[in-house]
């Protein structure tokens, strides 16, 4: 924990103790309450990653649960219409892949909620960056299934429009991490980034 003393508007001295940012509050807004002068360039870089991860995970959780429900509906229809087994298996694979992304996202969101300002060691914790990698990789795997799956799988017509903002956000997050001092802890993708999703 980090304590900082500052003089408030009426001249009295107050002490603040930093903790997990409140909902919707970034590290910068905590800093603006009195400890911004102690923020280093490394702090700013980590905050940028933190905020980008927050944005990406929020987008996933706003979009994928309902998308997974649609996929389940597609599977039910395929079974009802006696669709070939290979197509049934692809539907099941998509649903499973979507579920993995949701699980990885929930785990990362929980970890992000526990991060404290200037938390000792978090920036070099392999477990934290491993969660970031798993999140990014699970998304890339799902997109691969969508892009290269059989055309006979009728995905919802707005699939690309709904998933593109997530793709752009995760790609941006990955790029920020690659350009940070902790890039070596973030396991790179084989093609150096998430699959493109036009």
N, C-alpha and C positions, 0 to 999 in steps of 0.2 A: 504494500500500500504506500501511497505517496501523499505526504501532507504538504500544504503550501500555505503560508501566511500572507495576507494582503490587507490593504486598508480599503474599506468600502467607502461609499459616497459620503457618509456623515462623519468620517474621520476615525471611526472606531476600527480596531484591528479584529479581523475574523480569521479563523483557520478553516480550511476546507480539506477534506480527505477524499482523494479520488477513489472511485470504485467503478463497477461496470457502468458504461454509459446507459442512461435511461432510454426507454423506447423512443426511437426517433432522434436521439441525441448522439452526435458524433464526438470523437475525441477532441476535435477542434472547438466544439461548443463548450466542452468541459474546460478546455484551455482558456477560452475567452472569459471564464469566470474568475480567472486570476493566476493561472499557471502557464499561460501561453509562452512566456519568455523562456521557460525551461524546455520547450519543444525543440528537439534537434531535427536535422534533416532526415535522419534515420526514422525518427518518430513520425514525421510527415509521410515518408514513403510507406511505412507500415499502416498508417491510418488510411492512406489511399487504397491499399490492398484490402483492408478491413471493410471499407465502405463499398468497394466494388464487389466483394464477396457477399456482403449484405444485399446489395441490389440484385445480384444474380440469383441468390437463393430465394429471395422474395418473389422474383419473377417465376421461378420454377414452381413454388408452392401456390401461386395464384393461378397457374395454368395447367400443370400436369395432372392433379387429382381428377379434374373434370374431363381431361383428355383421356385418362385411363378408363373412366366410366364409359366414354364413347367407344373405346377400343373393345371393352367387354361386350357392349351392345353389338358391335360388329362381329365378334366371335359367336355370340348367340345366333345371330342371323345366318352366319356361315354354317353352323351346325344344323340349324333348322332346314336350310336349303340343301343339305347333304353335299356340301362343298368337298372337293378332294382333300384327303388327309394332309397333303403337303401344305395346302393353303391354311388349313386349321392350325397346323403347327406354327406357321408364320404368325398368325394372329396371337397364338399363345406366347410366342417369343417376344412380340412387341409389347404385350401386356406385362410380361415378366421384366423386360428391359425398362419399361416405364416405372415399374414398381421399385427396381433397383435405384433408379435416379431419385425417386421420392425418398427412399430410405437414406441414401447418401446425403441428400439435401437436408433432411431432418437432423441427421447426426451433426453435420457441419453447422447448421443454424444453432443447435444447442451449444456447441463448442464456442461459437462466436459470442453467444450471450454470456459466457463465463469469462471472456477475456477482460482483464482489467488494464487500465492505462499504465503503461510502462511495466507490465507484468514481467518479472524476471524470467528469462529463458524461453518465453513463448515463441519468440522469433526464430529460435534455433531448435525448437522441438520437432524432431522428425515425425512424431505422431500427428501434430497439427498440420504440417505440410502434406503428410500422407492422406489426411482427410480431404485436403484441397485437391490433391491429385485424383483421389477416388471419385470425388464429385465431378471433376472435369472429364475423367475417363468414362464414367458411367453415361454421361450425356453423349459423348462421342460415339459410344457403342450403340446407343439407341438410334442416333441419327444415321449411323451406318445401316442399321436394319431397315430404317424407313427408306433411305435412298436406294438401297440395292435389293430390296425385297421384290417379290413378283408383282407385276403391274395388275394382276388379277385381285389383289387385296384392295378393296375400295375404302381408302382412308377418308375421314371427314374432309369435305371440300376446302375447309379453311385451315387445314393442317399447317401448310407453309406459313400462312399469315400469322397464325397463333404461336408457332414455335420460333420464327425468325428473330423476334426480340430477345428470346433467351439465348439463342445461338450467338447473336451479336454481343450480348452482355458477357457471356462466358469467354468468348474469344478475347474481348477487351480485358477481362480480369486476368486471363492467362498471360497476355502480353505485358500487363503491369507487373505480374510476378516475375516473368522472365527477365525484366529490366531492373529488378530489385537486387539488393545484396543477398537475398535468400534464394535466388533462382536455382542454386545447386541442390536445394532440398526438395524442389518441386519436380517430380519425375516427369521428364518430357515425353510427349507423345511420339510415336514412330515418325509421324509426318510433321513434327514440330508445331502442333496445334490441333484444335478440334476440327473435325471434318467440316468443310464448307457446306452451307445449306442455303442454296439459292432461293 
